[in-house]
Each structure stands twice: as C-alpha cells, then as structure tokens.
Amino acid sequence: MRQTLSGQLLSHRFFYMRDRFTPWILFAVLLAWGWREHNLFHDIPTYGDILEFTWALSWYSDALRQGLNPLLAPVAFYPTGWNLTTYATGFLFLPALLPLQRLGGAAFAYNTAVLLTFVLAFGGMLALARRSLPPLGATVAALLYTFWGFRWIQTIGHLNILLGSACLPWMIWALERALDARVSEIARPDRRLLVWLLLTGIAWAAAIVGSMYFVWIGGLLLAGWLLGRRLGRQINTRTAVIGFALPAGVAALLALPSFAAYWRASTLIAAPPPDLLEVNFWGASLNSLPLPYVFHPWLKSFATAIYRGITYEQAAANLGLVAVLLACAGAWAARKDRRWLPALILTPIALILALGLTLKWDNQPLQWDGLRPLDAALWQLGHLLKPGVFVPAEPPAPFDAAVPLPGLLLTVVTPLLERARVFARYIFVAALGIYLLAGLGLSRLRWAWPRGLLAAALIFEVIPPPLERVPFPPPPHEAFAWLKSQPDGAVADLLAAHPGTLVLINRGETVWATRLHGKPAVGGASSVWPAPAAFLNEWLATHGHAFTGSTVVPLLRFYGARYLLLHMASDWEAEILDEAKQNRELRFVQCFEPPAGPTAWPHPICALELLPAAGPTVNLAPVDGWSGQEDWGVWAVGPESRAIFVAMTHKPHRLTLEAFPNCIAGRTQTLAVEVNGMRLAEHTWPNCDPWAATIQIPASLVRLGGNDVTFRPAYAIAPPTDDTRPLSIGFNKLRVDVSP
C-alpha cells in the first residue's frame, strides 16, 4: 500500500512538474530561436523606431548628467525643440529604464525591456488560459498570443505596445479572480473583490502609461468581458458596474499624471490631429486576418500570395489560418457554455474595430457607389462634431464611396478616438478571444495524436522569424562628418515621397544623426509633431518641385536652417537635386556615399547650404504676387500679394514695413494688410511719400506654424517706364518678428 501511495505521489508530482515547466521550456525555445546570435549590448533588431527610443533614452541620461531639462530636447524639431512628454513610447519609460541604460547602454536597455515584455505576456496569458483550459490547450494559447506576428513585429521599436499587450491578459486574469470573490451587496463588499479589482486597474494603468492607445483597448476589453459575464448571468448588474468603475478609477488615478502631462504638452505645441486618410491606412485588411504572419520564416510566400498589400504593421494583423479554424471549432463548442460568452462577444467586436474606418482588401478601401448617401451623412456629422478632423464639408475619396465600418461612426462621435491612429491594434483584444477559443477547440479533440499534430501545427504557425542583427550605434555617414565640421546652423533632412515632391524626414535616423553631426535638426521623430514641423512637412508634400519656386528657402530660414541633407533613397531625388542646383539661394556642396555594411543610412546623401538672404529687411516667404527680391527690397505685383511667416510661439508678433506706392497721376493708392484673414491695417497715400509702420499681430491671431499675410492695393499697373509688370507697392522693409 505504501509503495502504491508513493508511486501515485511520484506520478502526481511528475505530471505537476511537467505541466508547470513544459510551457516555459517551449516559451524559452521559441524566444531563443527568435533572438539567437543577438548581442544584447551591441545589436538591435533594426533601425528606425529603435533609434528613436535609444536616442531619447540616451538624451535623457545625458541631460540629467549635465543638469538640463531631460524632457525638452532642443536639438530635435528645431527651433521649438522636442517635448518628450509627447513621446509615443511613454516618457515614463525613460526614467524606468535609466538603470539598465547606465548599466549596459541604450541597446542593452531596449533589448532587455523587450525580452521582459515577452516573459510578462506569456505568464499572463498562461495564467488566464489555465482558468478554463487543460494544460496543453493553455500552453498553446499562451504561446500563440505571445509570439503571433502582430506582437513580434512590435520588436521594431514599439516597446510601449509590447508592454501594453502584455498587460491585457493580466487585466482579465485579475478581473476573473475578482469575480470569483464577487459580492451580492454593494454595501458590504468583499475585501478580496476590491483587492483584485485594484490589481485589474493597476494592470490597465501600466498599459496606458506605456501608450494612450490602451485607454480604448483596455476599456473595450474590460467592458466586453464584464458584459459577457453579465449576459451569462454569472454576475449581477451591480457587480458589473463595480467591476468596471473601480478598475477604471484606479487606472485613471494612476495614469492621470501621465495623461495630463501628455495632453498639456501636445496642446502647447498645437500638435495637429492625424489625417483620416492616415488613420484609415492603419486599419487592418479583411484578407490579412486569417493568415499566417506575413514575415513567417516558411509561410511568408503563402501569406503574401493572398494578401498583396503593403507589408507593415497593419498587414501583420495575421491571426493564423489553423488558429482561426480551430477558434471557429472552439466557438461552436462554447456556444452553449456561458463561461465563454466574454470571448464570444469580444472577438467579433474587436475584429471589426481592427479593420478601421472603412473595409479594405489588400490595404485598399473597397468602393460601392450605393453607399454614397450613407458616407456623406456620416462625414457631414463628423464635420459638424469635429470640424478640425473631418475638414472638408463633403467626404473626399476614398471616403465618398467607401464601405463604412463602425470605427468610422465611433470616430465621429467619440472624443479623441482618431488620435489612436492604428486601429489594427484592437486586434490584441480579438487575439485573446481567438487563441483561447483555439485552445478550447484543440482540447475538445478526443484523440491524443490529432491533438498533438494540431498543437504542433499551431505552434509552427507562430514560429517567429529570427530578428535581424544590425550594429549599434549605427556606423556614421560621411555626410555627417562633413556637417560636423561646418559652422553652426540647423539642418533639414529631406527625401522624395513622390516624384518631384519632398517631405521632411521625421524618424529615428533623423534624431540619432544629431549625435553624430552635432547640429540641431528641423525634423524629429515620434508620431506627435509640433505644429511648425507639421506645417513645413505638409507644405513640402503639397508643393511639387519646391526648389523651382521662391518660397521654400525663405520658409526654411524661419526654422534656422542653414544646411539641407537630401537623402537619395530612390530615383526620385535625382530630379529634385538638379532643381536645387539651379536655385540661386542654395549652394550645392557634394554627394556623400554611404558606409559599407549595415547602416541606418544605406544611400548617398547630398548636402546643400542655404546662402545668406539678399537683405535682412525682408523675411516673409513669398507665395504669389511678388517680384524677385532686389537689393533695395521687393515689389508687390498684381491686385493681391500673399506671403507666409512661420510662428514658433503663440506670443504676439509685429509686422514692420516701409513702403512706397507705384504713383500714377490722378489715382490714389491704398493698401490693406490682412493676417490670417483678419484686416489689421489700412493706409491711403495722398502723395508718393514713403510710409513706415509697425503692425501688431495679437497672440490670439497667431497660429503655431504657417501664417498667411495678404496685401491688397487699390490698383496695380505698369509704371511709365520700360517695366511692363503690374506694380502696386514697393517694400524697402517687410519683416515679421516676435514682439519684444
């Protein structure tokens, strides 16, 4: 009898140890596979967003050592500077990771933090899955959630998204523990309920502090889960209300300092809302959802044969073909089990939200003319409620005939929802349901060998592609060595987004380069741009062949730009470079070749220098209605002359001018001066005497970024000379400056 009992105890202990350690062994194998041959101190998976993070962390560390404000980096988004409170990765990450940075450098801090998020995600999903699944199903569900492509792609630099997604299973696990200790009377709450709901709120707050996206993602998950429990009659309405209100209150309390600082900083820099075309771009495509990872080491060709759109983050919303099929089987098995109602309710809702604003296939919006009246009604409602987001009164293409989704209606009626640009990230909520249901479908198989084969197929489908290895710090470019030896002045990094059309480069490479050449950059990084940088980028993107006109160089001078670096990343830049060489206000220096081997700048970079302005008396950037600037000043030509000045602050400005009319006998000349559509001054010349004036522009009229100045004379006519231009007013001085 003793031997039998001893054998049983040993057997139970063996199975206990197997069930406890096998999941973590499989986790370690997959993680080691993905990170193999990776030097945590001197390698990073890629450049781009990781350089953004490592630069921010390095700046933070250096600023503290030098006694500077670590949350304001003056070398990015020059001259306003980059307020790191608006940093998309969560500015609280920087002090939290500072010990790791001091211990092993920025790359070590980033790599270590990423690995810890994988441990956190697997542990949370395993704990959640074990509540409703046997060991095999729970292990597979946890592996699927941890390593599926949409999480794996976040290793490109989205540490905040990795942390937030790792917190979601812990949220629901803590919530379920709370519901185990639910109360029937609000007046006498069970202490365990309050403790577990408190932990639910802490997990939600951790996700929000990482990224504001998780205000919406976590809220959807919590509300949907409680709704499922209520519809399944496992909790009453009071418990459901407490179950949402208490974690929401805790999360709001803990995340409020971060959110308030973020909101204040983004308001101060007048960060524009994301364009709805961009928001729609970041929604998932319908045909991408039931596929293996588009970068799977062996199934990539299969996935990209079905999904033929752009392969970036929104394209990586791939749940897996085997996983989706098994989840359907699990949903059928769970249809009469009220315990599974949360997963059955949340999964389709989250999938629909992940598709974004309009239905897309291959990342292209599907069109149907029959929906034009509905699209117009939705857009006009949005224009009424959010005129700064739904800017035109009528829906532009492709919104005019698109297949609208609930995400569009929610964007219309929900404040700030559009600022969570990447709607595809709602698939994190769907993934919890899909993979739990897949684990259920796997567990319901009666025979062991099909179960084992399907488990292997599921794990095979989420085997991550091994991460690339690029050296850190990135090898410098020769263009930066030249720039470092030049006199002070800001640099604008440019490339062609389309033939003949420039954009300002705003990404990790731009800010990291400031550490190499020592010059402040007009561009920056992050998804939240100050209004002046956003204005310049928008102006460049909407004015083709900019160097052939007279506006771009005076515009760049408002930013303190002295140097231009044209990144020759495609064939499109060659034409733009030729045009820049012909611009009399620019001096071409030379083109520098990239360094050999892996680099963050694998293309030539051509350097140009802005020549000094013809005179300090005129600094407005001409738009139309002007002659070329001369030694004495500039003529206004035609019935209207328009110009731009760029404001870096909301302070009052002043427009200083010295003007004289094109005198025509028998005609009285007048001049009206408007700023941003507001008439600020008028003058009538009784004779041809010069007029000097200083016009105050109140702070309430000044826009961060571009401001329009319009001059309206009474007439414009060719003078009684050989000059055939229709001249109106000559300006010896025409400057806008910040009022002292």
C-alpha atoms as one frame of an Amber mdcrd trajectory, in Angstrom:
protein
   0.000   0.000   0.000   2.806   2.403   0.919   4.572   1.648  -2.363   1.342
   2.280  -4.261   0.772   5.587  -2.482   4.398   6.536  -3.024   4.116   5.720
  -6.725   0.967   7.763  -7.017   2.597  10.695  -5.299   5.605  10.476  -7.608
   3.294  10.239 -10.608   1.297  13.274  -9.496   4.480  15.167  -8.813   5.831
  14.275 -12.268   2.704  15.499 -14.038   2.638  18.613 -11.873   6.251  19.434
 -12.724   5.629  18.656 -16.407   2.585  20.922 -16.575   4.438  23.716 -14.769
   7.765  23.662 -16.588   6.963  22.408 -20.097   5.168  25.636 -21.111   8.121
  27.724 -20.019  10.588  25.444 -21.773   8.645  25.810 -25.028   8.484  29.554
 -24.462  12.242  29.724 -23.922  12.886  27.689 -27.089  10.787  29.996 -29.271
  12.269  33.123 -27.712  15.813  31.816 -28.139  15.038  30.930 -31.749  13.896
  34.466 -32.471  16.759  36.173 -30.619  19.586  33.778 -31.493  23.054  35.225
 -32.101  21.863  38.547 -30.753  24.337  40.607 -28.724  22.178  42.465 -26.222
  24.768  45.199 -25.778  25.767  45.977 -29.368  22.971  44.672 -31.629  19.411
  45.831 -32.186  16.767  44.187 -34.394  16.538  47.107 -36.834  16.965  50.847
 -37.055  14.079  53.318 -37.419  11.867  53.427 -34.328  14.505  51.715 -32.179
  16.911  54.568 -32.909  14.140  56.926 -31.821  13.888  55.154 -28.478  17.614
  54.692 -27.886  18.218  58.342 -28.785  15.519  59.506 -26.368  16.927  57.319
 -23.596  20.483  58.490 -24.290  19.388  62.123 -24.342  17.525  61.661 -21.070
  20.600  60.179 -19.415  22.981  62.820 -20.780  20.641  65.681 -19.859  20.423
  64.527 -16.249  24.207  64.355 -16.025  24.532  67.870 -17.466  21.807  69.390
 -15.304  19.483  70.063 -18.263  15.750  69.529 -18.536  15.631  65.886 -19.712
  12.101  66.232 -21.111  12.927  69.017 -23.569  15.417  68.185 -26.299  16.293
  71.367 -28.228  18.196  69.521 -30.975  15.067  67.932 -32.481  12.153  69.763
 -34.116  14.351  72.840 -34.060  13.798  75.602 -33.044  10.805  74.627 -30.871
  12.512  71.510 -29.513  11.046  68.077 -28.856   8.984  67.836 -25.688   9.479
  64.191 -24.711   6.277  64.315 -22.688   4.555  63.720 -26.039   6.821  60.791
 -26.880   4.734  57.926 -28.263   6.621  55.303 -26.258   5.632  56.938 -22.989
   8.003  59.371 -21.346   7.798  57.462 -18.038   9.651  54.596 -19.735  12.775
  56.720 -19.840  13.415  57.071 -16.081  12.245  53.480 -15.547  14.862  52.145
 -17.971  17.603  54.551 -16.941  19.267  51.998 -14.595  19.523  49.499 -17.457
  20.926  52.204 -19.727  23.527  53.181 -17.153  24.389  49.509 -16.637  24.833
  48.400 -20.233  23.935  51.194 -22.635  20.829  52.117 -24.606  20.762  48.957
 -26.747  21.021  46.755 -23.661  18.168  48.646 -22.008  15.946  48.294 -25.066
  16.679  44.617 -25.689  16.262  43.666 -22.045  12.970  45.529 -21.743  11.614
  43.824 -24.868  12.545  40.377 -23.560  10.859  41.128 -20.246   7.619  42.063
 -22.037   7.604  38.630 -23.682   8.002  36.963 -20.302   5.197  39.135 -18.932
   2.883  38.389 -21.861   3.432  34.627 -21.711   2.992  34.465 -17.952  -0.215
  36.459 -18.074  -1.784  34.539 -20.935  -0.793  31.209 -19.404  -2.361  32.170
 -16.079  -5.548  33.319 -17.824  -5.812  30.279 -20.095  -5.293  27.809 -17.254
  -8.526  29.020 -15.696 -10.589  27.473 -18.480  -8.323  25.127 -20.430  -6.348
  21.959 -19.711  -2.533  22.184 -19.737  -1.987  21.543 -23.465  -4.655  23.989
 -24.586  -3.485  26.636 -22.119   0.147  26.256 -23.178  -0.683  26.553 -26.872
  -2.950  29.558 -26.290  -0.208  31.323 -24.331   2.417  30.606 -26.989   0.108
  31.811 -29.737  -0.650  35.108 -28.021   2.973  35.751 -27.072   4.621  35.030
 -30.419   1.987  35.764 -33.055   3.144  38.098 -35.779   1.379  41.228 -34.634
   3.247  41.114 -31.327   6.517  40.040 -32.887   6.551  42.947 -35.338   6.433
  45.365 -32.408  10.090  44.493 -31.725  10.896  47.089 -34.424  10.774  49.713
 -31.680   7.272  49.702 -30.204   8.223  48.855 -26.659   5.091  50.619 -25.420
   2.818  48.340 -27.466   4.683  45.256 -26.285   4.168  46.306 -22.686   0.524
  47.223 -23.168  -0.335  43.974 -24.925   1.477  42.035 -22.196  -0.709  43.699
 -19.553  -4.033  42.760 -21.170  -4.082  39.072 -20.090  -3.138  40.097 -16.563
  -6.055  42.546 -16.542  -8.554  39.801 -17.293  -6.857  37.283 -15.015  -7.126
  39.722 -12.097 -10.717  40.535 -13.071 -11.619  36.858 -13.079 -10.048  36.456
  -9.655 -12.168  39.382  -8.501 -15.328  37.834  -9.897 -14.509  34.634  -8.028
 -14.877  36.746  -4.888 -17.833  38.772  -6.151 -20.349  40.300  -3.749 -24.094
  40.425  -3.798 -24.414  43.648  -1.833 -22.542  46.864  -2.603 -22.881  47.974
   0.999 -20.666  45.126   2.267 -18.060  44.471  -0.414 -15.753  41.524  -0.053
 -12.156  42.629   0.577 -10.828  40.134  -1.961 -13.048  41.620  -4.650 -11.648
  45.083  -4.015  -8.046  43.859  -3.965  -8.354  42.013  -7.258 -10.206  44.887
  -8.914  -7.456  47.163  -7.675  -4.897  44.924  -9.396  -7.031  44.968 -12.549
  -6.845  48.750 -12.553  -3.095  48.695 -11.940  -2.568  46.414 -14.940  -4.698
  48.718 -17.077  -2.797  51.777 -15.852   0.545  50.128 -16.710  -0.697  49.608
 -20.262  -1.945  53.210 -20.521   1.283  54.687 -19.202   3.066  52.764 -21.940
   0.705  54.025 -24.616  -2.501  56.070 -24.660  -3.864  53.520 -27.165  -4.708
  51.296 -24.224  -7.238  53.727 -22.812  -9.518  52.469 -25.578  -8.139  48.945
 -25.986  -8.213  48.190 -22.260 -11.608  49.818 -21.856 -13.066  47.699 -24.653
 -11.589  44.530 -23.164 -12.815  45.226 -19.640 -16.312  46.354 -20.664 -16.786
  43.491 -23.125 -15.620  40.869 -20.650 -17.974  42.114 -17.954 -20.820  42.297
 -20.464 -20.255  38.647 -21.309 -20.265  37.661 -17.664 -23.468  39.670 -17.105
 -25.265  38.203 -20.130 -24.209  34.770 -18.929 -25.843  35.604 -15.603 -22.659
  34.865 -13.704 -22.673  38.308 -12.118 -25.378  40.850 -11.414 -25.540  44.373
 -12.779 -24.146  45.921  -9.608 -21.095  43.709  -9.708 -20.598  44.528 -13.388
 -20.752  48.241 -12.643 -18.296  47.895  -9.749 -16.118  45.638 -11.880 -15.705
  48.375 -14.469 -15.885  51.520 -12.340 -13.278  50.580  -9.739 -10.509  49.461
 -12.171 -11.317  52.445 -14.402 -10.999  54.768 -11.432  -7.709  53.197 -10.342
  -6.341  53.321 -13.891  -7.446  56.931 -14.295  -5.885  57.914 -10.971  -2.556
  56.241 -11.739  -2.394  57.272 -15.388  -3.762  60.791 -14.888  -0.367  62.465
 -14.276   0.998  60.906 -17.455  -2.103  61.748 -19.476  -2.318  65.302 -18.123
   1.325  65.982 -18.931   0.893  64.483 -22.394  -2.240  66.496 -23.075  -0.733
  69.752 -21.830   2.423  69.297 -23.889   0.588  68.315 -27.072  -1.735  71.303
 -26.625   1.195  73.691 -26.154   2.806  72.553 -29.385  -0.599  72.563 -31.135
   0.000  69.037 -32.401  -2.430  68.530 -35.285  -4.780  65.519 -35.212  -3.852
  62.703 -37.558  -5.307  62.905 -41.028  -8.202  60.482 -41.535  -6.538  59.100
 -44.637  -3.629  58.114 -42.410  -5.968  56.650 -39.787  -7.714  54.600 -42.469
  -4.353  53.471 -43.799  -3.502  51.910 -40.417  -6.592  49.721 -40.252  -6.216
  46.004 -40.980  -7.373  44.477 -44.253 -10.065  41.815 -44.248  -7.931  39.326
 -46.170  -4.969  39.742 -43.787  -6.743  38.436 -40.679  -6.913  34.637 -41.201
  -3.352  34.296 -42.484  -0.012  33.214 -41.059   2.409  36.025 -40.286   3.368
  37.863 -43.472   7.019  37.583 -42.385   6.818  33.944 -41.259  10.120  32.170
 -41.934   8.460  29.451 -44.045   4.857  30.526 -44.688   5.585  34.051 -45.921
   5.019  33.234 -49.601   1.646  31.659 -48.803   0.506  34.667 -46.780   1.671
  37.260 -49.303   0.073  35.336 -52.167  -3.310  36.013 -50.549  -2.590  39.417
 -49.046  -0.868  41.580 -51.667  -0.946  44.946 -49.946   1.757  46.852 -48.128
   3.533  44.651 -45.595   3.886  46.726 -42.477   2.249  46.771 -39.070  -1.381
  46.809 -40.202  -0.613  43.966 -42.611   0.789  41.902 -39.726  -2.649  41.561
 -38.098  -2.449  37.871 -39.004  -4.157  35.530 -36.568  -3.105  32.346 -38.374
  -5.130  30.025 -40.581  -5.004  26.972 -38.326  -5.690  29.121 -35.260  -8.752
  30.732 -36.856 -10.165  27.379 -37.973  -9.663  25.877 -34.526 -11.126  29.007
 -32.930 -14.253  28.519 -35.051 -14.451  24.933 -33.792 -13.927  26.188 -30.251
 -16.643  28.817 -30.689 -19.059  26.116 -31.831 -18.188  24.029 -28.788 -18.542
  27.058 -26.489 -21.809  28.384 -27.919 -23.897  26.896 -25.089 -21.350  27.418
 -22.326 -21.960  30.757 -20.662 -18.427  30.828 -19.276 -17.204  31.525 -22.809
 -19.586  34.385 -23.537 -16.917  37.104 -22.955 -14.665  35.608 -25.637 -17.595
  35.020 -27.996 -18.768  38.631 -27.626 -15.436  40.423 -27.638 -13.767  38.622
 -30.533 -16.048  39.756 -33.390 -16.345  43.282 -31.959 -12.575  43.680 -31.723
 -12.051  42.198 -35.192 -14.436  44.724 -36.701 -12.744  47.590 -34.885  -9.331
  46.340 -36.017 -10.451  46.797 -39.618 -10.520  50.541 -39.033 -12.725  53.168
 -40.636 -13.583  51.510 -43.939 -13.461  47.965 -45.246 -10.194  47.226 -47.044
  -8.755  44.422 -49.138  -5.012  44.364 -49.758  -4.932  47.631 -47.802  -7.116
  49.318 -50.437 -10.564  50.671 -49.432 -13.410  48.828 -51.111 -15.821  51.072
 -53.020 -19.557  50.865 -53.667 -21.437  53.772 -55.197 -24.653  52.734 -53.491
 -23.161  53.796 -50.153 -22.512  57.417 -51.165 -25.554  58.817 -49.284 -24.532
  56.998 -46.082 -20.908  58.090 -46.444 -21.967  61.686 -46.999 -24.235  61.643
 -43.940 -21.512  60.186 -41.697 -18.957  62.657 -42.968 -21.219  65.665 -42.527
 -21.999  64.582 -38.974 -18.261  64.333 -38.356 -17.753  67.763 -39.920 -20.364
  69.136 -37.525 -18.945  67.492 -34.391 -15.228  67.521 -35.260 -14.587  70.186
 -37.912 -10.847  70.033 -37.291 -10.762  66.321 -38.151 -13.437  65.985 -40.837
 -12.086  69.083 -42.546 -13.982  69.368 -45.889 -17.753  69.539 -45.774 -18.060
  66.710 -48.308 -16.263  63.363 -47.998 -13.128  63.161 -50.145 -12.040  60.000
 -51.921 -11.960  57.215 -50.842 -14.467  58.092 -48.095 -17.082  59.251 -50.620
 -17.945  55.718 -51.768 -16.254  53.506 -49.172 -17.790  50.653 -47.215 -18.006
  52.330 -43.785 -17.332  50.368 -40.625 -18.370  51.018 -37.016 -14.921  52.501
 -36.428 -15.884  55.458 -38.617 -19.058  56.144 -36.641 -17.157  55.805 -33.351
 -14.545  58.241 -34.642 -17.319  60.698 -35.468 -18.952  60.629 -32.032 -16.100
  59.718 -29.638 -13.744  62.495 -28.495 -10.065  61.984 -29.395 -10.573  58.457
 -30.750  -8.859  59.357 -34.028  -5.635  60.018 -32.119  -5.354  56.251 -31.607
  -4.213  56.109 -35.221  -3.524  52.401 -35.623  -6.952  50.801 -35.441  -5.341
  47.452 -36.299  -4.118  47.304 -32.687  -7.630  46.479 -31.480  -6.773  43.011
 -32.705  -4.953  42.481 -29.402  -8.388  42.104 -27.825  -9.542  39.781 -30.605
  -6.373  37.702 -30.223  -7.184  36.944 -26.595 -10.525  35.508 -27.667  -9.267
  33.750 -30.799  -6.403  31.982 -29.053  -8.452  30.989 -26.017 -11.092  29.562
 -28.346  -8.395  27.833 -30.401  -7.127  26.261 -27.186 -10.667  25.121 -26.445
 -11.089  23.659 -29.928  -7.804  21.814 -29.506  -8.789  20.487 -26.084 -12.138
  19.133 -27.310 -10.440  16.649 -29.650 -10.884  13.168 -28.216  -7.809  11.513
 -29.688  -4.327  12.307 -28.469  -2.456  12.059 -31.755  -4.634  14.582 -33.688
  -4.394  16.854 -30.668  -0.632  16.643 -30.753  -0.462  17.246 -34.507  -2.736
  20.264 -34.324  -0.834  21.656 -31.343   2.380  21.322 -33.349   0.724  22.998
 -36.354  -0.457  25.886 -34.206   2.975  26.408 -32.702   4.610  26.086 -36.133
   2.312  28.816 -37.431   3.591  31.315 -34.848   7.282  30.461 -35.024   8.748
  33.963 -35.320  11.299  34.879 -37.959  14.714  35.345 -36.343  15.345  39.005
 -35.691  17.801  40.802 -37.885  21.009  42.000 -36.300  22.290  45.477 -37.031
  25.159  47.101 -35.173  24.554  49.694 -32.507  25.500  52.510 -32.514  24.908
  52.702 -36.286  28.011  53.468 -38.366  28.030  57.196 -39.233  27.573  58.575
 -42.731  30.297  60.653 -44.413  27.794  63.474 -44.858  27.619  63.809 -41.081
  31.382  64.084 -40.762  31.331  66.982 -43.235  28.399  68.625 -41.451  30.097
  68.328 -38.067  32.994  70.488 -39.304  30.719  73.293 -40.526  29.641  76.451
 -38.654  26.532  76.348 -36.501  23.110  76.166 -38.064  20.166  73.795 -38.225
  19.846  71.004 -40.764  16.746  69.842 -42.609  16.749  66.191 -43.732  14.633
  65.703 -46.853  13.640  62.938 -49.230  11.164  62.482 -52.058   7.821  60.942
 -51.125   6.647  61.114 -54.739   8.250  62.248 -57.982   9.098  65.928 -57.627
   7.683  66.123 -54.077   9.730  66.460 -50.906   8.900  65.640 -47.301  10.707
  66.373 -44.060  12.231  63.229 -42.577  10.818  62.609 -39.096  12.088  59.301
 -37.718  14.686  57.701 -35.522  17.535  58.133 -38.002  16.993  61.898 -38.009
  17.357  62.381 -34.278  20.173  59.852 -33.908  22.146  61.727 -36.574  22.193
  64.800 -34.314  24.542  62.842 -32.032  26.870  62.327 -34.997  26.957  65.733
 -36.689  26.160  67.920 -33.657  23.667  70.169 -35.456  20.019  70.632 -34.435
  17.507  69.082 -36.815  14.425  70.791 -38.204  12.819  67.339 -38.257  12.462
  64.955 -35.371  10.712  61.696 -34.542   7.635  60.289 -32.804   4.051  60.382
 -34.041   3.265  63.697 -32.323   4.772  66.609 -34.228   4.866  70.263 -33.174
   2.691  72.417 -35.395   5.648  74.208 -37.097   7.234  70.899 -38.164   3.860
  69.557 -39.294   3.257  72.722 -41.315   6.609  72.523 -43.103   6.117  68.860
 -43.893   2.602  69.493 -45.229   3.767  72.459 -47.304   6.549  70.450 -48.887
   4.244  67.494 -49.550   1.697  69.688 -51.330   4.064  71.867 -53.388   5.825
  69.873 -56.041   9.179  70.991 -57.426   9.613  73.295 -54.448  13.174  74.344
 -55.328  11.992  75.858 -58.627   9.972  78.459 -56.696  10.913  81.360 -54.453
   9.032  80.256 -51.309  10.897  77.273 -49.913  14.231  78.860 -48.971  12.750
  81.860 -47.075  10.392  79.387 -45.412  13.301  77.237 -44.249  15.057  80.303
 -42.833  12.273  80.689 -40.252  13.465  77.340 -38.862  17.073  78.480 -38.605
  18.001  76.020 -41.361  21.437  76.533 -42.853  22.015  73.089 -44.327  19.933
  70.669 -46.347  20.639  66.956 -46.497  18.846  65.383 -49.447  18.695  61.640
 -48.832  18.995  59.899 -52.201  16.818  56.969 -51.142  15.207  56.405 -54.562
  15.392  57.530 -58.174  13.013  60.412 -57.432  15.589  62.543 -55.630  17.812
  62.971 -58.700  15.376  65.365 -60.406  14.913  67.332 -57.176  18.677  67.625
 -56.736  19.027  69.031 -60.262  16.347  71.616 -59.466  18.055  72.526 -56.185
  21.337  73.124 -58.010  19.597  75.736 -60.163  18.195  77.628 -57.169  20.208
  80.820 -56.673  19.622  80.768 -52.922  21.286  77.366 -52.485  24.872  76.181
 -52.827  25.435  72.564 -53.743  28.280  71.052 -51.708  28.612  67.421 -52.785
  27.053  63.967 -52.501  28.497  61.560 -49.945  28.435  57.781 -50.294  27.036
  55.562 -47.522  29.275  53.482 -45.257  29.858  49.857 -46.165  27.870  47.159
 -44.393  24.683  47.526 -42.358  23.822  51.145 -41.762  20.880  53.324 -40.876
  21.573  55.412 -43.998  22.186  52.918 -46.859  22.046  55.588 -49.570  24.031
  58.627 -50.726  23.267  61.918 -49.000  23.715  65.169 -50.906  24.485  68.326
 -48.945  23.364  71.832 -49.831  23.820  75.110 -47.993  21.348  77.970 -47.793
  23.031  81.179 -48.920  22.521  84.327 -46.833  19.362  86.258 -47.646  19.713
  89.075 -50.162  18.951  91.527 -47.373  17.843  91.431 -43.751  14.961  93.833
 -44.389  12.640  91.232 -45.951  11.978  87.872 -44.313   8.461  86.902 -45.410
   8.281  83.856 -47.651   6.607  84.972 -50.903   3.706  82.882 -52.196   2.390
  84.845 -55.179   2.116  88.414 -56.346   5.753  89.404 -55.878   8.725  90.350
 -57.970  12.084  88.825 -57.284  13.851  90.354 -54.299  16.276  93.148 -55.200
  18.995  94.961 -53.251  16.610  97.701 -52.125  13.633  95.423 -51.311  10.741
  93.877 -53.239   7.789  94.928 -55.394   4.241  93.714 -54.816   2.834  92.730
 -58.208  -0.799  92.459 -59.262  -4.055  93.043 -57.395  -3.085  90.852 -54.424
   0.197  89.710 -52.898   0.375  86.819 -50.456   3.207  85.666 -48.194   3.846
  83.354 -45.240   5.589  83.698 -41.947   6.167  80.808 -39.541   5.477  81.300
 -35.842   7.275  79.129 -33.313   5.401  80.591 -30.335   1.935  81.902 -29.542
   3.390  85.238 -28.447   2.382  88.500 -30.167   4.287  89.288 -33.352   4.890
  92.520 -35.199   4.938  93.257 -38.908   7.386  96.052 -39.702   7.185  97.640
 -43.109   8.499 100.572 -45.097   6.534 101.028 -48.308   6.027 103.415 -51.191
   3.363 103.301 -53.908   3.665 102.976 -57.632   2.484 106.522 -58.226   0.138
 107.107 -61.131  -1.031 110.642 -61.738  -4.652 111.150 -60.830  -5.020 107.873
 -58.922  -4.883 107.408 -55.159  -3.153 104.261 -53.942  -4.296 102.410 -50.822
  -3.066  99.319 -49.039  -4.925  96.884 -46.789  -2.927  94.397 -44.712  -4.520
  91.130 -43.565  -3.084  88.405 -41.344  -4.850  85.052 -41.317  -7.926  86.653
 -42.870  -8.146  89.496 -40.331  -7.626  93.065 -41.603  -5.125  94.727 -39.270
  -4.181  97.927 -41.079  -5.110 100.235 -43.953  -3.232 103.137 -45.448  -4.019
 105.721 -48.099  -1.261 107.640 -49.888  -2.259 111.237 -50.512   1.038 111.542
 -52.403   4.061 109.379 -53.151   5.732 109.755 -49.758   7.056 106.546 -48.140
   5.023 105.001 -45.341   6.607 103.253 -42.363   4.532 101.305 -39.883   4.723
  98.627 -37.228   1.601  96.500 -37.171   0.967  94.489 -34.031  -0.288  90.936
 -34.526  -2.024  89.804 -31.326  -1.207  86.397 -29.897  -4.821  85.317 -30.411
  -4.349  85.700 -34.163  -1.006  83.920 -34.371  -1.045  80.253 -35.388   1.814
  77.947 -34.489   3.287  77.075 -37.851   2.268  78.867 -41.034   0.521  82.243
 -41.003  -0.853  83.997 -44.090  -0.159  87.653 -44.799  -2.086  89.312 -47.629
  -1.548  92.770 -49.120  -4.402  94.301 -51.122  -3.632  97.519 -53.036  -6.223
  99.701 -54.776  -4.609  99.080 -58.143  -1.601  97.564 -59.871  -0.343  98.943
 -63.140   2.835  99.067 -65.163   4.864 102.203 -64.381   5.580 104.770 -67.096
   8.908 103.083 -67.871  10.056 100.088 -69.823   8.925  97.855 -66.930   5.813
  96.002 -68.036   4.983  94.425 -64.666   1.733  95.491 -62.971   3.340  97.018
 -59.863   1.445  98.242 -56.823   3.618  98.768 -53.723   7.357  98.711 -53.222
   8.631  97.487 -49.870  12.033  98.570 -48.610  11.330  96.634 -45.430   8.931
  93.789 -44.788   9.613  91.700 -41.718   7.679  89.716 -39.146   9.338  89.159
 -35.762   8.232  88.182 -32.278   7.240  91.272 -30.318   9.740  92.105 -27.561
